[in-house]
Amino acid sequence: MFGVFGDIILDITVHAHGPLQLGSDVVGKISYQGGGSGANFATWLGSIGSRVRFLGAVGQDLAGKVSRLELEQHGVDTFLVEKPQPTGTILLFLDERGERTMVTSRGANLLLQTEDFPPEFFRGLSHLHVTAYSLFGCEGLAETTSEIMGIAKERSLFVSLDPSSYALLEEFGVERFLTLTSGADLVFPNLDEGRTLTGESAPEEIVKSLLRFYPLVVLTMGADGCLCGQGEEVVHVPAPYVSVLDTTGAGDAFAAGFLAEFAQSGSLVSSAKAGHKLAGCCVQHYGGRPTLDR
């Protein structure tokens, strides 16, 4: 069984039908959906039939209740802790290419503590997935995440890590990040995150540099596929062409598809292909989670 903890968010997505007009109006589409990188990852795993357990913090509000229901609809076993702050919210602006710009209020997510993890959360887990958003935002949350990763390693769980945001990595500090997460077994940076973490520009050099810190590295490159590194080997796995509506959640979907296959086969190449397939499903609709008819 997979365990996940991290941000759970209400996504408010704005897709303007043309450039924004400062001080005036533009017609567009506005939608509401559950989000948060960790929660998105859990729903994609649930959508393909993997057993997954998610722990996160929500507010004592309607958004928190809806968040719990939506996770359960995707087949996720939920451990949600209510906190005296509103449920996290993100306002996402989408451009004509499907690229996103976000304004974030993380709310209750920042209040997650180690004591919020009951013993039954870890029971039966073989794998823990962590997004680096759980290191960013405040010192208390970073301490919680570091402690939980330590508990996971004590229990001999396989730990995977998504670096999440190159801008927040820079703010947090690269050396500090690499030190705190060096116990992870597998890391999923995208190109911008890889360049920030290593100072390298060439994709293969990024992978080789990160292999000094992590046993397995999967560098995602969008339409150019990914590079998988282990030991001395670096393999390119191309991604099939798909039309893109919205890239929100694509990295979470890729990681879910990859890890579900990797848990079965242990093959980097077949796992990357499974990751590309699920990410391709994600970018062809609006929102960062699978549709409920999957």
N, C-alpha and C positions, 0 to 999 in steps of 0.2 A: 504493500500500500504506500502511496505517496502522501507526504505531509507538506503543507504549504502554510506559511504565515506571511502577512504583509498588508499592504494598503487595500482597503475596500472603499470604493468611491461611487458617488452618483455622478455620471458623465452627462453633461448638457452639451450637445453637439450642435454647432451652428455652421450650416453650409450656405453661404451667401451666393445668390445668383448674380454675381458680378462683384466688382471692387467695393469695399466698404466706403461709405460717403461720410466724411468727418462732419459731425454736427447735424446729420440728416438721416434718411432711411434708405434701406435697400431690402428688396424682397429676398427671402431664402427659406430654407427648411431647418426647423429646430426639433430635435428629438432628445428623449431622456432614456438612459440605459445605465445599468450597473457597470462599474469599471474598477480601476485599480489594478496595477500590474499583477500582483500576487493572486488576487481574486480572479482576474481574467485567465491566468494560467490554469487555475483550478477548474474553471468551467470548461476550458478546451479539453483538459484531461477527461473530465466527466462526460463530455460529448462523444468521446470515442470509446467509452466503456471502461476506462481505467478507474480503479478504486482510489479516491482522493479525499483528503481531509484538510479543511482550511480553518485557520484561527486568525481572527482579526478583531479590531475595536470599532464599534459604531456608537453613535449618539443615542440618547433616549428620545428618538423622534421617528416620524413616519418613514424617513429615508432608511433608517436602520432596519426597520421591520420589513420593508420592501427588499432590501439587500439580502436579508436572510432567506426570504421566500424565493428570490431569483436564483440564489446559489443552489438551494435544494431542488428547484426545478431542473437544474442542469446535472443532478445526481451527485452533488458535493455534500459530504458530511461536514456540518458546520459547527464551529466553536466560536461564537461571537460574544465578545465582552462589551457590555454597555458602559460608556464613560460620560462624565459631565461636560462634554463638548459635542457640537453637532457632528453628524456623520460627514466625512470628507466629501468635497465637491470639486469637480473640475469643469471649467468652461473651455470647450475645444472649438477652435475656428479651423475649418477645412478650406483649402484653396482648390483651384480647378484641377490640380494634379493629385489630389488626395492627401497632400502633406498637411501636417497639423501644427498649430500653435496653441499653447495651453496656458490658462490662468488657473492656479491651483490653490485651494484652501483645504489642507489635510485634516483639520479638525481632530476628531477622536483618534485617528491613526497614530498621532504623535504620543499618545498616552499609554501605549501598550507596554506592559511590564512583564518581567520573567515570571512573577507569581500568577500571572494570568494564564499560564500554560499548565493545565492539570495533568497528572500522570497518564490519564487515559488518552490524551492527545498523542503521546509517543507510542502507545501500545500497538504493536503489530506493524509499525512503520519499517520500511526498508530504505526509504529515500526521503530526504528533506530538500525542498527547493526554496531558495531565498532570493528576493530581489533587493538590489542595493538601495532602493528607496527606504528600506527599513534600517539603513545606516544613516540616512540623511534627515535633517530637519531639527534634531535636538540631541543633546548628549545622552539623555536618559534612554531614548530609543536606540541609539548606537550601542550603548552598554547592554541593553536587552538583547539585541540581535547577536552581539558577540558572545554573550552567555549561552544563548540557545544554540548557536552553531557549535559551541564547545560541548554542550550536552549531547548534541547529535553525534559528534565524533566519539565521545565516550561510549555511546551506544552502538558504535560501528555502523552508523547510517551512511549511505552514499549522499554526499552533499553537492548540489549544483547551485550555481550562482549566476544571476543576470546583473551586469554592472549598471544598467538602467538609464543613465543620463550623463553625457560627457560634461555638461556644464556643472552639474552637482558633484561630479567626481573631482573637477578642478577645485571647487570650493571646499570640499571635504579634505582634499589632500591625497595625491596619488600614493605616496609612500605609506601613509597611514592606512589607506584602503588595502593595499597589497599585504601589509603586515597583518591586519585584522582578519583577512579572508584567505590567508595562505593555507588553511586547512581544508578548503573546498576541493572536491575531486574534479569538477568540471566547470568551466566558465564560458558564458555565451556573450561576448562583446559584439557590438556592431562596429563598423569601420571607425566612426568618430570616437567611440569609447575606447577602441583598441589603440588608436593613435594617441589619445590622451594618456592612457595607462603606460605606454611604452616609449613615446617620443618618436616612434618609427612611422614612416608613411607607406611603405610597400606592404601589402597584405601578408605576404609570406613571412616577412621579417617581424611583423606584429605577432603572428602566431608563434614563431620561434622564440621571441622574447618572453611571451607570456608562459611558455612551457617551462621556464625556469621557476615559475611560482605555482603552476597548477599541472597535474598529470595529464589532463585532457583539455583542449581548447577548441572551441567551434566559433569561428569568426564569420558572422553573417554579413552579406554584402548586397542585400536586396535582390534586384533582378539578376545580379551576377552570381547568385548562388552563395556558397559558403566554402570556407577552408576548414578542414578538420585536422587537428594536430595531436599526435601522441608519440612520445619518445622522439625519434629522429625523423618521423614520417609526417609529411604535410600533404593532404589530398584535397583537390578541388572537386566539389560536387555541384554541378550546374542546377539552376532552378528552372522549371518549366515556365513558359510564357503564360501570363494571365493578365486580363485587363484589371486595372486598379481603380477602385472607387474611394477607398479609405484605408490608410496604413495603420490606423489605431489598433493596437493589440497584435500586430503581425509577429512581433518578436516573441510574445507570450505563446501564441499559437505554434510557432516554429519549435520553441523549447518543449512544449507539451507533446507534439508529435514525435520529436526526436527522442525524448526520454522514455515515452511509452514503448517505442520500438527498441531502444537501447536496453531497456530492462529485460526484454525478451531475447534479443539476438546478440547483444554486445558488439554489433557491427557499426562502425562510424558511418560508413557509406550508406547502408540501408536506413540507418536512423536519420541521416541528413535528408534522404529522399522523402521519408515520412514527415519530417519537419517541413520541408518545402510544400508538400501536398496540403498540410493543414494550414500553413500560412497563406497558401493560395486561396483556400476557402475563405479565410478571414478578410483578405483585402478586396474581395468581390462584393462585400456588402458594408453598409455603414455600421459603425460601432465596433468595439474591441472584443465582443464575446460571440460565441456561436449562436445561431438562431435556434429557437426551441424545437424546430422541426427536424434537427439533425438526428 
